[in-house]
């Protein structure tokens, strides 16, 4: 327990340092986190044994992590080049590497890199320094509230074959926790920065964001169950790997980016 608490405190200190730093520091941090997360998932599927796949995954992580410095056409060209290389790799290794393997590799690579890169894109938006905290508040408040609601009130299983401990009551508690966390953040913005946040849009984002957070968590659970592993890694003592800690951001971060880009949440 002590190891878990100390690890969480160290992680929070690093998190706040990065979040209050300039854009380039955030992009470097995203690159590091994305690269570790990719390696953890590659290891689960045994892709890490093929060096060219590791190298290509790192290039994709690099491109997406610093994608906010480039135009959309540049990223599209890079993505197309990546797909061309995947087809060439399949042509060269088709006897030992199937289309299913390539599909899995490309899918997990793009999901992880796209998800984490949206953190940098959020900070680039107008009011970005306020928005960039939102996916973390939604995801982590959902996780915490779902854990306690499930522990004390959980009766009905949510997805027993994927994650036996998750319950419907826990999922509903996670949604409530997400909304509550966002309203606390709204109070911080008002009293600390005199910034007005639309409460109805905030509630909608909290509800849907919590659902996407739990979907990301279940998605990661499927990967672990398919590959017979308990944790993705041990880089965070007491918490597991990067993916064990950040899996709930996989769908939440892109959702938050799209939401605040489409709706006037602030102002």
N, C-alpha and C positions, 0 to 999 in steps of 0.2 A: 504493500500500500504506500509506504514511504517513497519507494522508488517511483511509483506512478505519479505521486504528488510533485516530487522534485522535477521529474521529467516534464510535467505539465507547466510548472512555473518557469523553467528554462525556456520551453517552447513559447510561452506567452511573452516573455521578455524579448526574444528574438522577433516574434510576430509584430509587436508594437514598434520596435526599432525599424523594421522594414516598412511598415505601413505609414510611418511618419517621415520616411526618407523620400528622396526625389524619385522621379519616374524610372531612371536607369537602374537604381538599386532594386526597385520592385521587379523590374524585368529580369535582372540577374537572379533574384530569389525565386521567381517563377520558373526560370530555366533549371535551377538546381532541384527544386521540388518536383518538377515535371520529369526530369531525367531519372530521379530516384524512383518515382512512381512507375515509370515505364519499365525500368529494370526489374522492379518487384513483380509486375504482371508478366513480363517476358519470362522471368524465372519460373513462374507458376506453370507456364505453357512450354517451358524448356526452349524458348526462342533465344535465350541468352547465350546458348552454346554456339550460335551462328554469328560470327563477328560482324559480318556485313549488315545483318539486321539490327544489331546494336548500334552500329555507326549511323545507319539511315534513321533510326528512331531518334538519335541524338540530334541529327540535322533537322528533323521535323520539329523537335522540341525547341531548337534554337530559332527556327523560322517563326514559329507561332509565339514564342515568348517575347520576341522583339518585333512582332508583326505590327504593333501600333506605330512603328517608325516607317512603315512602308505603305504604298498604295495597295488597294485591293487587288489590282491586276497582277502585281508582283507575287502576292500570296497565291493567287490562282495558278500562275505559271509554275510556281514551286510545287504546288499540290499535283498538278498534271505531270510534272517531271517525276515526282515520287511514284505515281501510279505506273508510269512507263517503266521505271526501274523495277517495280514489283512484278510486272509482266515479264520482263527480261530475266529476273531471278527465277520465276516459275518455269520459264522455258529451259533454263540451264539446270534446274534442280527438280524437275517434275517427277523423277523417279523416287525421290525421298521426301519431297515437300509437295503436298496436295493443294488444290484450290481452296479447300476448307481451311488449311493452315494459313494460306495467304490471306483469306478473308478474315480470319480471326486476328491475325497480326495487324492488318490495315485498320480493322475496326477498332481494336483497343488502342492503337496508336493515335488515331484521329480523335477518338472520344476523350482521351486523357489530355492530349495537347490542346485541343480546342477548348475544353472545359477550363483549364487553368489559365490559358491565355486571355480569357474574358475578364480576368481580374485586372490586367493591365489596360484593357479596352475600357473598363468601367472608370478607371481613374482619369482617362483621357477626356471623358465627357464633361460638358458644363456641369458644375456641382460634383464632379467626379470624386474629389476628396471625401465628400459625404457619402456618395453612393458605394464606394469601394468596400465599405464595412458591411453592407447589407447582406451579401450572400453568406458571410461568416456568422452574422447574428442569426439569420434564418436557420442555417444548417446546425450550428452548435446548440442553439436553444431548442431546436427540434430534437436533437439527440438526447440532450439532458432531460428534457421534460418527458420524452417518450420512455426513457429508462425508468424514471421514478413512477410515472403513471402505470407503466406495465408491471412494475414490481409490486405496487400496492393495490392496484385495481384490475390488473390483467386477468381475464377469464377466458376470452375467446381468441383462438389462434388466428393470426393474420395470414401468414404464408408458411405453414408448418414445415413443408418439405424443403423450403429454401432457408429459412431461419426460424428454428423451433421456438425460440424465446420471445419472438415478437408477437404482440397481441393487438387486436383492434382497439382496445382501450388505450394501449400505449401509443398507437398511431394517432388517435384523437387527442391524447395529451400532448403529443408532439406538435400538432397543429396549434393547440392553445398556447403552448410555450413559445412557438414562433411568433405568433401575433403579440403576445405579451412582451417578448424581447424587443420587437420593433417599436412598440409604444413607449417602452423605456428609452429607446434610442431617440424617438421623436421628442421626448421631454428633454433629453440632453441637448439636442439641436436647438430647441426653443430657448431654454434657459442659458445655454452656453454660447450660442451663436445667433440668437434671434432669427432662426431659420424656420419657416412655416412648411409643414409637411401635410399633404392631403390625407386625412385619417381613413377615408373610404378606400382610396387606392392602396394605402399602407396595409389595411386589413386584407384586401384581395391578394396582395403580393405575399403576405404572410401565410395565407391559407394555401395558395397554389405552390408557393415556394417550399412549404413544408412537405407537401406531397412529392414534389420533385426530389427533395432531399432524401426522403425515405425510399424513393425509387432507386436513387443512386446507391444507397446503402444496400438494398436488396440485389442490385446488379453486381456489386462487388462480392456479395455473399454467394451468388451463383458461380462466379469465377472460382472462389475458394472451394466450394463444394464440388465443382467439376474436377478440380485438380487435387482434391484430398488434402488441403492445407488448412491450418487453423488461423494463421496470421500471414500477411504478406511479407513481413520482415520483423526486425528487432531493433531498428535504428532509434526508436523512441521507447526506452525501457518502460514496461508496464502498459504501453499502448499498442505495441506492434510496429508495423511499418508506416510509411507515409500514406499509402493507400488505405490502411486501416483507420487513419485519423481524418483523411480528407475525402473519402469516397462519397460522402454526402454532398460534396460540392460539384460532383460530376455533371449533374443536370441543373442544379440550383444556380450556379454562376452564369451559364448562358441564359437561363430564364430571367434572372434579375437584370442582366444587361439588356435584353430585348424589352422587358417591361418598362424600365426607366427611360429607354430610348423612345418608346411609343407613347407613354403617358406622362403628364406633368406632375410628377410626384412632389417636387419641391417648387415652391413659388406660387 
